[in-house]
Amino acid sequence: MSISLILQLALIGFLTGISKTAIGGIGMVNAALLASVLPAKESTGVMLILLITGDLFAIGVYKKHVEWKVLQKLIWPVVAGVCVGAYFLSHSTNESLKKTIGWIVLLLVAFYPISQRLQKRDLDISTRFPRSLGASLGSMAGFMSMVANSGGPPMSIYLLLRKNSVMNFLGNTAWFFFIINVFKLPFTLALGLLDFHSFHYIFPALPAVPIGAVIGRKLVSRINQDLFQKITLITATLAGLNLIIR
């Protein structure tokens, strides 16, 4: 393994940690970056282990701010989305999956500012259409998470529409993705997306995850969130386009 690849993997691990405790939008960049340096299918398995590691730090920080009744309503839509995503993965090639991840990243880039705007508006869609909202966004989060490890924006929109407090939003998000990522693990193993060879790529990135998580937690109140989010969206767009056209 080249020094360049080791450094890229370490950077991805570092950004994964930051995405779990500070800026969630970085996750879009990570999915595209890893798919550009590894075979697309193998990248999903490697990223899953990094995400679960980051999830452990996130639930440690926000463990007291979870609403289990909210998450229970999403179980079956998410399960359906994960199953559809697993079926898609079993019938896709590395090339088609790489382009799919690219398109999903671009779709999530479009979703992200929508979720930010919804956060500032007084909407009551969640009370008027609770079941259809949970079913559509829950299944979308499950599918996107299984295919590209990028289910954050649909889940964010769902929680924002429910007018969660900031701490409940972070707690629900942390526990939701920890549970869904652990649930995805058997599917990932069964599809051959994760094996002993995968740890050849996981080990260089894994130590950087807690470092990113700790630094992200300390910097979250000090950095300019708006500027950082704009940079993340631009970077994610370029990374997604790179996967589609290369």
KOLROZA-770117 format. One line per field, with one value per residue (C-alpha): chain; residue number from 1; x, y, z; residue in three letters. Coordinates in steps of 0.5 Angstrom, whole numbers, plus 500, padded with zeros to 3 digits. Example, Ala and Ser with C-alpha at 12.3 -4.5 7.8 and 13.67 -1.06 7.14 Angstrom:
% KOLROZA-770117
voti <- c(A,A)
lovex <- c(1,2)
u <- c(525,527)
v <- c(491,498)
w <- c(516,514)
torse <- c(ALA,SER)
***
This chain:
% KOLROZA-770117
voti <- c(A,A,A,A,A,A,A,A,A,A,A,A,A,A,A,A,A,A,A,A,A,A,A,A,A,A,A,A,A,A,A,A,A,A,A,A,A,A,A,A,A,A,A,A,A,A,A,A,A,A,A,A,A,A,A,A,A,A,A,A,A,A,A,A,A,A,A,A,A,A,A,A,A,A,A,A,A,A,A,A,A,A,A,A,A,A,A,A,A,A,A,A,A,A,A,A,A,A,A,A,A,A,A,A,A,A,A,A,A,A,A,A,A,A,A,A,A,A,A,A,A,A,A,A,A,A,A,A,A,A,A,A,A,A,A,A,A,A,A,A,A,A,A,A,A,A,A,A,A,A,A,A,A,A,A,A,A,A,A,A,A,A,A,A,A,A,A,A,A,A,A,A,A,A,A,A,A,A,A,A,A,A,A,A,A,A,A,A,A,A,A,A,A,A,A,A,A,A,A,A,A,A,A,A,A,A,A,A,A,A,A,A,A,A,A,A,A,A,A,A,A,A,A,A,A,A,A,A,A,A,A,A,A,A,A,A,A,A,A,A,A,A,A,A,A,A)
lovex <- c(1,2,3,4,5,6,7,8,9,10,11,12,13,14,15,16,17,18,19,20,21,22,23,24,25,26,27,28,29,30,31,32,33,34,35,36,37,38,39,40,41,42,43,44,45,46,47,48,49,50,51,52,53,54,55,56,57,58,59,60,61,62,63,64,65,66,67,68,69,70,71,72,73,74,75,76,77,78,79,80,81,82,83,84,85,86,87,88,89,90,91,92,93,94,95,96,97,98,99,100,101,102,103,104,105,106,107,108,109,110,111,112,113,114,115,116,117,118,119,120,121,122,123,124,125,126,127,128,129,130,131,132,133,134,135,136,137,138,139,140,141,142,143,144,145,146,147,148,149,150,151,152,153,154,155,156,157,158,159,160,161,162,163,164,165,166,167,168,169,170,171,172,173,174,175,176,177,178,179,180,181,182,183,184,185,186,187,188,189,190,191,192,193,194,195,196,197,198,199,200,201,202,203,204,205,206,207,208,209,210,211,212,213,214,215,216,217,218,219,220,221,222,223,224,225,226,227,228,229,230,231,232,233,234,235,236,237,238,239,240,241,242,243,244,245,246)
u <- c(500,503,504,499,493,495,495,488,485,487,484,478,478,479,473,469,470,469,462,460,461,461,459,455,455,462,459,457,465,467,463,465,473,473,469,475,481,478,473,466,463,469,469,462,464,470,466,461,466,469,462,460,467,465,457,460,463,457,452,457,456,449,446,442,438,434,427,426,418,421,426,421,416,422,424,420,421,428,429,425,430,436,433,432,439,442,438,441,448,448,446,451,458,463,462,455,455,461,456,450,454,456,448,446,452,449,442,444,447,441,437,442,440,433,434,437,431,426,430,428,421,414,412,407,407,410,403,399,402,406,406,407,413,416,415,418,424,425,426,430,435,435,436,442,445,446,448,452,453,449,443,444,440,433,433,435,429,425,427,427,420,418,421,426,431,438,440,434,436,443,441,436,441,447,443,439,445,449,443,442,449,450,443,447,453,450,448,455,458,453,454,462,463,467,472,479,482,478,482,488,485,481,487,490,484,481,486,484,476,477,482,477,471,475,477,470,467,472,471,464,462,468,468,464,458,456,462,464,458,458,465,463,457,462,467,462,459,466,467,460,461,468,465,460,464,471)
v <- c(500,507,513,517,512,511,518,519,513,517,523,520,517,523,527,521,522,530,528,524,530,536,537,531,534,532,524,526,528,521,517,520,520,513,510,514,511,504,499,502,496,495,502,501,496,499,506,502,500,507,510,505,507,514,512,510,516,520,516,517,524,525,518,522,526,520,519,512,513,517,512,506,509,509,501,498,503,503,496,496,501,497,491,494,497,490,487,493,492,485,486,492,492,497,502,502,503,508,512,511,513,520,521,520,525,530,528,529,536,538,535,539,546,544,541,547,552,547,548,556,555,553,547,542,537,532,532,532,527,523,516,518,522,517,511,516,519,513,508,513,514,506,505,511,508,501,503,509,510,517,517,523,528,524,523,530,533,528,530,537,537,534,540,537,541,541,536,531,532,530,524,521,522,519,513,512,511,507,502,502,501,495,492,493,489,482,484,487,481,477,481,480,487,486,481,480,484,490,491,492,499,500,500,506,510,507,511,517,517,518,524,527,526,529,535,536,536,541,546,545,551,555,554,558,553,557,557,550,547,551,549,541,542,545,539,534,536,536,529,526,529,526,519,520,523,519)
w <- c(500,498,503,499,500,507,508,504,508,515,512,511,518,521,517,519,526,525,522,528,533,529,522,519,512,511,511,504,502,505,501,495,497,499,493,489,492,493,489,490,493,498,500,503,507,510,511,515,520,521,521,527,531,530,532,539,540,538,543,548,548,547,550,555,549,545,544,543,541,535,533,534,528,523,524,519,513,515,515,508,505,507,504,498,498,499,493,489,491,490,482,481,479,481,476,476,484,483,479,484,489,485,484,491,494,489,491,498,497,494,500,505,505,504,511,514,511,514,521,521,519,523,519,521,516,521,525,518,515,520,517,510,512,516,511,505,509,513,507,503,509,510,502,502,508,505,498,500,507,506,510,514,510,510,517,518,515,518,525,523,521,528,531,535,540,538,543,542,534,536,540,536,530,534,536,530,525,531,530,523,522,526,523,516,518,517,510,508,510,506,500,501,502,508,509,512,506,508,514,510,509,515,520,517,518,524,529,526,527,535,534,529,534,540,535,532,539,542,535,534,538,535,528,523,521,515,512,513,511,504,503,505,500,494,496,496,489,486,489,486,479,479,481,475,469,471)
torse <- c(MET,SER,ILE,SER,LEU,ILE,LEU,GLN,LEU,ALA,LEU,ILE,GLY,PHE,LEU,THR,GLY,ILE,SER,LYS,THR,ALA,ILE,GLY,GLY,ILE,GLY,MET,VAL,ASN,ALA,ALA,LEU,LEU,ALA,SER,VAL,LEU,PRO,ALA,LYS,GLU,SER,THR,GLY,VAL,MET,LEU,ILE,LEU,LEU,ILE,THR,GLY,ASP,LEU,PHE,ALA,ILE,GLY,VAL,TYR,LYS,LYS,HIS,VAL,GLU,TRP,LYS,VAL,LEU,GLN,LYS,LEU,ILE,TRP,PRO,VAL,VAL,ALA,GLY,VAL,CYS,VAL,GLY,ALA,TYR,PHE,LEU,SER,HIS,SER,THR,ASN,GLU,SER,LEU,LYS,LYS,THR,ILE,GLY,TRP,ILE,VAL,LEU,LEU,LEU,VAL,ALA,PHE,TYR,PRO,ILE,SER,GLN,ARG,LEU,GLN,LYS,ARG,ASP,LEU,ASP,ILE,SER,THR,ARG,PHE,PRO,ARG,SER,LEU,GLY,ALA,SER,LEU,GLY,SER,MET,ALA,GLY,PHE,MET,SER,MET,VAL,ALA,ASN,SER,GLY,GLY,PRO,PRO,MET,SER,ILE,TYR,LEU,LEU,LEU,ARG,LYS,ASN,SER,VAL,MET,ASN,PHE,LEU,GLY,ASN,THR,ALA,TRP,PHE,PHE,PHE,ILE,ILE,ASN,VAL,PHE,LYS,LEU,PRO,PHE,THR,LEU,ALA,LEU,GLY,LEU,LEU,ASP,PHE,HIS,SER,PHE,HIS,TYR,ILE,PHE,PRO,ALA,LEU,PRO,ALA,VAL,PRO,ILE,GLY,ALA,VAL,ILE,GLY,ARG,LYS,LEU,VAL,SER,ARG,ILE,ASN,GLN,ASP,LEU,PHE,GLN,LYS,ILE,THR,LEU,ILE,THR,ALA,THR,LEU,ALA,GLY,LEU,ASN,LEU,ILE,ILE,ARG)
***
